[in-house]
Amino acid sequence: MKKLFLLFTLVFMFAVGNILAQPVVTEEFEYTVGNLLTAEGYTAHSGAGTNAVTVVPGNLTYPIYPAAGLGDMIQLVNTGEDVSKNLPADIATGTAYASMLVRIDSARTLGDYFFHLGPNPISTTFRARLFVKLAVNGNLAFGLSKGSTSASNPPVYGDSIYTTGTTYLIVVAYQIDPTTTSDDIVKLWVNPSLGGTEPPALLTLTDATQTDISVGSYAFRQGSAASGPYLKLDGLIIGTSWDYVVPIELTSFAAVVNENKVTLNWTTASETNNSGFEVERKSVSSNWQKIGFINGNGSTTELKRYSFIDQNLNEGKYNYRLRQVDYNGTFEYSNSIEVEVLNPDKFELNQNYPNPFNPITSIKFSLPSAGNVKLSVYNLLGQEVQTLINGFKEAGIHTVNFEAKNLNSGIYLYKLEANGLTSVKKMTLLK
């Protein structure tokens, strides 16, 4: 079929959340309301069938947090089943971060944990246990333990300054230290500062009586009637970098094709330590190659817009992606998008621009097929004053600059000859 030249602009839009490399887990509970989590890939590892963990309508919101306001949420009560899910792969080095939105409906003075990490399989080695209790002042306090607790080894709680009915962003971290088998560290943040590097934790602790693990699972827990809270939980993200709490949140990535030029546009809703974006291109006959770099905006929670133009492309299909680079050299790739540049369907010589000109102007022409091309400039006496092109050219859109600093003011003709076709236009040199 004959390929028609794009007289209009093609726009390829991808409306996305964060389309850079993804966290290990993003759980927004986008399931049918009323479904049990055990019907959605979770395993009941304790108390199966009793007050089963269920998806409830609505969601929790929090400014900037990328998993806020999406899907639905779960409700945890007390005296019920506990459910867990394995990670795609164990986190055996570095730090595992688990961030989530939590709204406490009620809590008990004894306090209990409602979330934890574990190995794969989960067994009973629960690590980074997240607690909440009702304090004597009537407020809530969030707490943490590395592993199992007792009267002589209780969880550690932060200040009792939180209230029921309020949504909090909570981050739990399990930091793996390879020195010994019992020195891993757990950390807790409540409503941490977003953007920038990892802030100081609300709680940081270890427990040499608890063996270390590779993180391979996570779990939601429903405690006893005497100690367990009632709460809503939403927007769980598990990753290996603090940046996953507020990543480079790429909200759109677009490619606009206009003749033999592709304009890339993208926006971010937030950025953390963003040095910039390497723009990469791949064609059918080539591997990915860097074609440009656009500076980032460091750390920001404001909307930012970026653009890059790739010009003078031959006919064919091209893929583009962004390689987002942090100041420390770490990087993540966006998804790729594909565009197609088509050859023009007719032989055409465009009017030079600017016109009148002094002393440089550009001449653009279109070739529907490859061939020998001659582009020359003549005075009104028919004398050739300059040859701009005389040789083989591929099909496509071509542009050449004409510099007339050695010519007098006046009207000149420029003639294009290719594949037995000829076109002539006038231009004015005005000094």
N, C-alpha and C positions, 0 to 999 in steps of 0.2 A: 504494500500500500504506500502511496506517495506520502512523504512526511511533510506536513504543513509547517511553515515557519511560525514561531510563536509571536503573533502580532500583539498578543496580550501578555500579561505577566502571570506566570505560574507561581503559586504560593503553596508551599508544603508546610503546614502548621502541625505541631505536636504539642498539645496542651497536656502538661505532665506535672507531677509533683516534683519530687527530686529525681532527676534522670541522670545524675551522676552515679558512680558505683554505689550499690545499695548496702545498707547494714546487713548484719547476719540474719536478723529477724525484724520484721515490721508487722505488728498485729493490731489491726484496727477493728476487728470483730465484724467484718463485713459479711455476716451470715444472716440467715432468716431469723427474725426475732422469735424467741421461744425455743430455738434449737439448743440442745445440750452441747457443750464443748466436746464431749466424748463422741459426738457425731461429726465433729469437724477436725479430726486428727489428733485429739488429745486423749490421754490415757488416765483413767482413774486409778491412782496408785494407792489410795487409801479411802475407806468409807464409800466404796462404789455404790451409787444409786441413792444415797441419803442426801437430801437437799442438793441435788445435782447442780453443778455450775451451769447457768443458763444465760443466753444472750438476751438482754433487755433493751427496749427502745431508747433512743436518744444517744447523745455522746457528750464528752467533756471538752471544753475549750480552754485554751491558754495562749496568750500572745506569743507569736513567732514559732512556737513548737510545731514542727512539721507534721506530726501525727495527730494534731488536735482537730476536733470538729469533723471527723471522718467516720464513716461506718456507724456502728452502734457500740455497746459497751457490755460488760458483765457485772453481775451483782454477786458479792460474796457475803454469806451470812455465817452463823456459827453452827456447830454440830452437823457438819456435812462432809461430802466427799472432797478430796484433794485431787487436782488434775495436773498433769505435766505433759511436756512436749520436748522432744529431742531437737537440738540444733542441727543444721545441715552438716556441720563438722565441728569437732571439738576445738575449743580455744585453749591451747596448751602453753602459750607464751604471751607475754604482755599483760594487758588488762581487759577484762570483759566488763562493759558498761551496760546496765539495764536501766532505761528511763521509762517513766510511765506517768499518767495522770491519775490521781486518786482523789475521791471525795468521800470522806468519812461521814456516815449517817449516825452511827453511835459506836461507842467503845466502852471497854470495861477497865476498872482500876487495876486488875491483875495484868492486863495487857497480853497480847499474843502476836505472833507473826502471821502474815498473810501472803507473802511472796518470798521465794528463795531460788537460788541456783543450785545445780547439782551436776553429778557426772552423768555419763551415758554408759550403761543404764543407770537410772536415778537411784536405786536402792534406798537407803535411809541416810545417806551422807549429804545432808542438806547444808548448803553454805550460803553466806551473805543473806541471812534471814532478816527480813524487814518487819519491824514491829510497830504497833501503835497502842497507846493506852490513854485512859482518862485520868488526868492529873487531879490533885487535890484542889486546885484552883478552878476546876471546871473546864479547863482547856484540854487540848490534846498534846501529846508528846510523841514524836517518832523515835524509834530506836533501832538498834542493829546488834547482831552477834555474828561472829564468824561461823559458828556451828551450834551444837546443842548447848542448852543452858540448864542451870540448876540454881538452887538457893544460894550455893556458894560461888556460882559462876553465872550471874544474871546477865541479861542483855543490858547494853548501855543506851540510855535515852538522852536526847537533847532537851532544850528548853521547852517548857509547856506553854507555847505561845500560839498554837494553832487551834482552829475552831471547826466544829462540825458544819457540814453544808457548804464548805469552801473547796474549790478545786486546787490541788497542789501538784506541782511538777516535782517528782521524786526521782533521784538517780542513785542507784546502788552500783558499786564497783567491786570487782574481785580481782586484785592485783597479784599476779603470779611471780613469786620469787624463787628461782631455782636453787638457791644456796642450800637449803635443807628441805625436809619433807613436811615441815609444820610451821613455816614462817610466812605464808601468804597473808596479804593484808586486805581488809574490807573497808569500804568507805561509804558515806551517806551524805547526800545533799538534798535539801528541801528548798525549792524555788531558787536554784542557783542563778548567778549572773550568766546571761546568755551572750555568746560571742566571745572571741578571744580564746586564750588558753584555759586549761582546766583550773578553776578557782579553788581556793582552800575548802576542804570538806567540812561539813558540820561535825561529823564523827569520823575518826580514823582509828582502827584498832586491829589487833591480831590476837591469836590465842594458840599458844604452843601445844595445848592439849588436843587440838583438832588437826587431823591430817590434811594435807593439801590435796587438791584435785585439779584435773583438767575440766574446764566448764563444758558440759555437753548437753545440758538440759535446763529448763526453767519450769517453775510450778506456781500455781495459785492454791492457797491453803485456806480452809475454813476451820477455825479453832473451836474450842469447847464453849458451852453456853456460859461458863463462868469467866472466860477470858477473851473470846473471839469478837472482833468488831463486825459491824454491818457497813458495807461500803460499796461504791461503784468504782470500777477500774477501766481505763481506756488507754489507747495510744501507746502500746508497749513497743519500744525500740531497743534491740540488743545489738551492740557493735563492739569494735575493738579500738575505738578512738573517741575522745571527748567530742570531736567534731560531729559525731553522729547525733549529739543532742541538738546542736544547731549547725547542720552541715551547710555546704554551699548548695542552697536550695534553688535549683534551676527550674523555673516555673514555665518556661517556654523556650523552644528552639525551632527557628523557622529558616527556610531557604527560599529565596525569591530568584527565579530565573528570568532574566531579561536579555534577549538575544544571546550573546556569548559571554554573559556576565552573570555570576551568582552572588547575591548578597545574603549573608548570614546575619540573622538577628536573634539575640537571646536575652532573657531577663533573669535576674535572681531576686528572690524575696529576702534572702539573708546570706551572709558570707562570714566565714571564720578563717583568719590567717590566709586570705586568698592573695597570692602573689599575682596570679593572672591565668589566662587561658591560652594554651597553644592550640592553634587551629590546624587540623590535619585533614588531608584529602586523599582519597583512594579512587583509582579508576579500574576498569576491567583489566587493564594490562600492567598495573603498577601496584605496589604495596603502599601502606599508609606512609605519608610523608608530611612533615611540618611545612606549612606554607605561610605562617604568620603567628604573631603573638600580640595579645591584647592585655594590657595591665588590668589587674583586679583592684578591688577597693578595700583590701585588708579585712578588717572585721567590721561588719555593719549589719543592722537589722532593717535597713531601708531598701526599698525597691531600687534596683540598678539595671540599666539597659546597656547593651553592647551591640556592636555591629562590625562586620568585616566583609570586604568586597574581594572576590576572586575573579579576575578579568582575563579576557583573550583566551577563552576555552574553546577547544575543538569539539566537534560533535561527539556525543557519547554520554554514558551514564557515569555519574560521580557520586561517591559517598563522602560525607563530611562528619567529623566528630570533634569534640572539644576535649582537650587534656588539661584539666584544672590542676594547677600546681600551687602547693602551699609554700610559705616562706622557708620551711625546713626541708623542702625538696620532695616531700611526699606528694603523690598525685592520684587522681581518679579520672576515669573516662566517662564521658556522657554516652548515651545511646547514639548510634549513627543515623543519619537521614540520607536518603537517596534522591537525586534530581537527575533530569535528563536535559541535555543541551542539544537542540535540533538544528540542522543546517537550514538556511533560508531556502524558500521554494522558488526564488526568482533572482535573476541578475539585476543588480541595482547599484547605482552610483548616487550617494547622498550629497546634499549641499554641504559645502565646507562650513566649518564653524571655528571661530567666529567669522562673520562676513558682514561688512568690510573687516580687514585684519591688518595688523602691523606688529612685528614682521612675521609671526608664526600663526598658522592655522592648521586644523586637522581635517583630513579627508577620510570618510568612511565608505566602504563599499561591501556588497554582499555577493558571494559566489555560491550558487546552488551545487556546483560540482568543481572538483579540482582541475587545474590546468595552468598553462602559461599565461601570465598576466603582464600587461604593460600599462603603467600609469604615468602620463607625461603632462607637463605644463607648457602652454604656448602663449605667445603674445598675439595681438590682433592682426599681425602680418602673417600669421601662420608659422612663425619660426619657433622651433622647440627650444625652450629656455632651460628646462630641467627635466630629467627623467627620475621619477620617484621610485618606481618599481619596474623591473624587467626580469622576470623569472617565474618559477613554478610556485603556485600557492595552493594550499589545501582549501577545500570547500569550507565556507563559514563567513563570519563577519571579520573584516580587517580594517584597521585604522593606521594611517600614516601621517606624519607631520610634514608640513611644507614650510621651509624657512626662506623668506624672500628679502633678506637684508641687503642683497646686492642688486636688487631690481628696483626700477623706478615705479612710482605710483601709477596706477592705471588699472584697466580691466584685463584679466587674463582668462584663458580657457584651460580646463584640465580634462583630459580624455582618458577613459578606461577602455582597454581592449582585452577580451578574454573569451576563449572558446568560440570565436567567430562573431561575438557580439561587441557592440561599441556604444558608449554613452559619453556625452560631452556636457559640461556645465561651466557657467561663468563664475568668476570670483573677483573681488575688488581689493586691491592693495592700496591702502590709504595711509601715506606717511605724513 
